[in-house]
Amino acid sequence: MAKQVLVTGASGFVGSRLAEALVAAGHRVRAMTRHPDEYDGAGEPVAGDVDDPASLRAALDGVDAAYYLVHSLGDDDFERRDADAARSFASAAATAGVARIIYLGGLGDDDGTLSAHLRSRREVEGLLGTGGVPVTVLRAAIVIGHGGISWELTRQLVDHLPVMVAPRWVNTRTQPIALPDVIRYLVGVLEPDAALGAVYEVGGPEVVRYIDMLKVVARIQNKRPLPVVMLPLLTPQLSSMWLALVTDVDIPTARNLVDSMTNEVVVHDDSIRTLVPGDPLGFEEAVRLALADRRAAKAAG
């Protein structure tokens, strides 16, 4: 059954593709953006800003379900900002009578060792439900797709470095997922009653180390194997400054990403594959698709 759906972050990496997929599936999509006059993506643009609670009322009015794809990773005070935004959105969604909120969060064992970034994602999960609207959560690690920050970090390291000066976190295990699979799962949890209030872990079929990811990307691009010089005492602060120097990721974002790279992020429960059947793309296929999308975007100007 077609639903009226709000997509926050509709201009972003995941939100723009999600809006397209929802429209293709026959749903009526409101694309929430701070600059609706400039929006040229799928759905009907609507003004809204999670930092402005008053703006959320009109955006959420008459909405059946809302996708929450907002974070402030590049902000030094991102934990407070994300918490305040989640509280405002939860309250506004409850007042508007929204039936469900769907949130894309982060993988990681909640054992007291989560990075600030992943801890904030987990806090937002809880805060989105404080208004009483059921929240469906998808937890993911790195999403492989053109335009994603973590993917761009990986690609640019391979492109720019003659030698990989590697801190300890390059040996951390992660379970990357292809962007099309994230979109497929986000669309797939929109209607089933079983997804109301549920938490799902999503990932691709392989668990890899970050250093293995770099090596695979280098091979796919026909680059020579990346020499690795291990510097286990390289601090997170120095790592983030180094990443900001050799990529176009800013220092606050790099620092928050590096902090998270010390946490193992793998899927322990794959029940999402029962609710939304289909085999996820492998890492190499996801990389090739991301690189092809980048070439197409560059060719289009």
C-alpha positions in Angstrom: 0.0 0.0 0.0 1.4 3.4 -1.0 2.4 5.6 2.0 3.1 9.2 2.6 6.8 9.2 3.6 9.1 11.9 4.8 12.8 11.5 4.1 15.1 13.7 6.1 18.6 14.3 4.7 17.0 13.9 1.2 19.9 15.7 -0.4 22.5 13.4 1.2 24.4 10.3 0.2 21.8 7.8 1.4 18.7 10.1 1.4 18.9 11.0 -2.3 19.0 7.4 -3.4 16.3 6.4 -0.9 13.9 9.0 -2.1 14.4 7.7 -5.7 13.7 4.1 -4.6 10.6 5.0 -2.6 9.1 7.0 -5.5 9.9 4.0 -7.8 8.1 1.7 -5.3 5.0 3.9 -5.6 5.1 5.8 -2.3 4.5 9.6 -2.0 7.7 11.1 -0.8 8.4 14.4 0.9 12.0 15.3 0.6 13.0 17.4 3.7 15.7 20.0 3.1 16.7 23.3 4.4 16.8 24.7 0.9 13.7 23.3 -1.0 14.1 25.8 -3.8 17.4 24.2 -4.7 16.3 20.6 -4.4 16.2 18.7 -7.7 15.9 15.1 -6.5 13.0 12.7 -6.3 9.9 13.5 -4.3 8.2 16.8 -3.3 10.7 19.1 -1.6 9.6 20.5 1.8 11.3 22.9 4.1 12.5 21.5 7.4 15.5 21.6 9.7 16.0 19.3 12.7 17.7 22.2 14.5 14.5 24.2 14.2 11.6 22.3 15.9 9.0 24.7 14.6 9.9 23.8 11.0 9.2 20.1 11.6 5.5 20.5 12.2 4.5 21.3 8.6 7.1 18.7 7.2 5.6 15.9 9.3 1.9 16.8 8.9 0.0 13.9 7.4 3.0 11.7 7.1 2.7 7.9 7.7 6.4 7.2 8.2 9.6 9.2 8.5 13.1 8.3 7.7 15.7 9.9 10.0 19.0 10.2 8.2 20.6 13.1 10.0 23.9 13.4 11.9 26.4 16.1 12.6 29.7 14.2 12.3 31.7 17.2 11.2 30.7 19.3 14.2 32.9 19.4 17.3 29.8 19.3 19.5 28.0 16.7 17.4 26.9 14.5 20.3 24.8 17.3 21.9 23.5 18.6 18.6 22.4 15.1 17.4 20.7 14.4 20.8 18.8 17.7 20.7 17.8 17.1 17.1 16.5 13.6 17.9 14.5 14.8 20.8 12.9 17.5 18.7 12.1 15.1 15.9 10.6 12.5 18.2 8.3 15.1 19.8 7.2 16.5 16.4 6.6 13.0 14.9 4.4 12.1 17.9 2.4 15.3 17.7 1.9 14.7 13.9 0.7 11.1 14.5 3.5 9.5 12.5 3.1 5.7 12.7 6.8 4.8 12.5 10.3 6.3 12.3 13.1 4.5 10.5 16.6 5.3 11.4 20.0 4.3 9.9 22.4 3.9 12.8 25.8 2.2 13.4 27.0 -1.3 14.2 29.1 -2.1 17.2 28.8 -4.0 20.4 27.3 -1.9 23.2 29.9 -3.0 25.8 31.0 0.3 27.1 33.8 0.7 24.6 32.0 2.4 21.7 33.5 5.5 20.2 31.8 8.8 20.7 30.4 8.6 17.1 28.9 5.2 17.6 27.8 6.0 21.1 26.0 9.0 19.8 24.3 6.9 17.1 23.1 4.5 19.8 21.8 7.4 21.9 19.8 8.8 19.0 18.1 5.4 18.5 16.7 5.7 22.0 15.9 9.4 21.8 13.9 9.0 18.6 11.4 6.8 20.5 10.9 9.1 23.5 7.7 10.5 21.9 6.1 7.1 21.7 6.4 6.5 17.9 7.8 3.0 17.2 11.4 3.2 15.8 12.8 0.7 13.3 16.6 0.8 13.4 19.1 -0.5 10.8 22.6 -0.7 12.1 25.4 -0.6 9.4 29.1 -0.3 9.2 30.8 1.4 6.2 28.4 1.9 3.3 30.2 1.5 -0.1 28.8 3.9 -2.6 29.9 7.0 -4.5 29.7 10.1 -2.3 29.8 8.3 1.1 32.3 9.8 3.5 33.8 6.5 4.7 34.0 5.1 1.2 35.6 8.4 -0.1 38.2 8.2 2.6 39.1 4.6 1.5 39.2 5.5 -2.2 41.3 8.7 -1.7 43.8 6.9 0.5 44.4 4.4 -2.3 44.6 7.1 -4.9 46.9 9.5 -3.1 49.3 7.5 -1.0 52.5 5.9 -2.4 52.9 4.2 1.0 50.3 3.5 3.7 51.5 4.7 7.1 49.2 2.5 9.1 48.1 2.9 12.7 46.7 0.0 14.7 43.1 0.6 13.6 43.8 -0.7 10.1 43.6 -4.3 11.5 40.1 -3.7 12.9 37.4 -6.0 11.4 34.4 -4.4 9.7 31.5 -5.7 7.5 30.9 -3.1 4.7 27.7 -3.0 2.9 26.8 -1.9 -0.7 24.7 1.2 -1.0 22.0 -0.6 -3.1 21.6 -3.1 -0.3 21.2 -0.4 2.4 18.5 1.2 0.2 16.8 -2.2 -0.4 16.6 -2.8 3.4 15.4 0.7 4.2 12.6 0.4 1.7 11.9 -3.2 2.9 11.2 -2.3 6.5 8.7 0.5 5.6 5.5 -1.6 5.6 5.9 -4.9 7.6 4.3 -4.8 11.0 7.2 -7.1 12.2 9.6 -4.2 11.7 7.8 -1.9 14.1 10.2 -1.1 17.0 12.8 -3.7 15.7 16.5 -3.4 15.5 18.3 -5.0 12.5 22.0 -5.4 11.8 22.9 -5.1 8.1 26.1 -5.9 6.2 27.6 -7.4 3.2 28.6 -11.1 3.0 32.3 -10.5 4.0 34.0 -9.5 7.2 37.3 -7.7 6.3 40.0 -5.6 7.9 40.4 -2.0 6.8 43.8 -2.7 5.4 42.3 -5.5 3.3 39.7 -3.1 2.0 42.5 -0.7 0.8 44.4 -3.6 -0.9 41.3 -4.8 -2.7 40.4 -1.2 -3.9 44.0 -0.8 -5.2 43.9 -4.1 -7.1 40.5 -3.3 -8.7 41.9 0.0 -9.9 45.0 -1.7 -11.3 47.3 0.1 -8.9 50.4 -1.5 -7.6 50.1 -3.1 -4.1 50.1 -0.5 -1.4 53.2 -0.8 0.7 52.3 -0.7 4.4 54.4 0.8 7.2 52.9 0.0 10.6 53.0 2.7 13.2 51.1 1.3 16.1 51.8 4.3 18.3 50.2 6.7 15.9 47.5 8.4 18.1 43.9 9.0 16.9 44.6 12.8 16.9 47.6 12.4 14.6 45.7 9.9 12.5 42.9 12.3 11.9 45.3 15.1 11.0 47.1 12.8 8.6 43.8 11.7 7.0 42.7 15.4 6.6 46.0 16.1 4.9 45.9 13.3 2.3 42.1 13.4 1.7 39.4 16.1 1.4 37.8 15.0 4.7 37.8 17.8 7.3 39.6 17.2 10.6 36.5 16.9 12.9 35.0 14.3 10.6 38.3 12.5 10.2 38.8 12.4 14.0 35.3 11.0 14.6 35.8 8.4 11.9 39.2 7.3 13.2 37.7 7.0 16.7 35.1 4.6 15.3 37.6 2.6 13.4 38.9 1.2 16.7 35.6 -0.6 17.2 34.9 -3.9 15.5 31.7 -3.5 13.6 30.3 -6.8 12.3 26.8 -8.4 12.0 25.9 -10.9 14.7 22.2 -11.2 13.8 21.2 -11.4 10.1 17.4 -11.7 10.7 16.9 -8.8 8.2 17.5 -11.3 5.4 14.4 -13.1 6.5 12.3 -10.0 6.5 13.8 -8.6 3.3 15.1 -11.6 1.2 17.9 -11.3 -1.3 21.6 -11.9 -1.3 23.7 -8.7 -0.6 26.4 -7.6 -3.0 30.0 -8.7 -2.2 32.7 -6.2 -1.3 34.4 -6.3 -4.7 31.1 -5.9 -6.6 30.2 -3.0 -4.3 33.5 -1.3 -5.0 33.2 -1.7 -8.8 29.7 -0.2 -8.7 30.9 2.8 -6.6 33.8 3.5 -8.9 31.5 3.2 -12.0 29.0 5.6 -10.4 31.8 8.0 -9.8 33.0 7.9 -13.4 29.4 8.4 -14.6 29.0 11.4 -12.3 32.2 13.0 -13.5 31.2 12.4 -17.2 27.9 14.1 -16.5 29.7 17.2 -15.2 
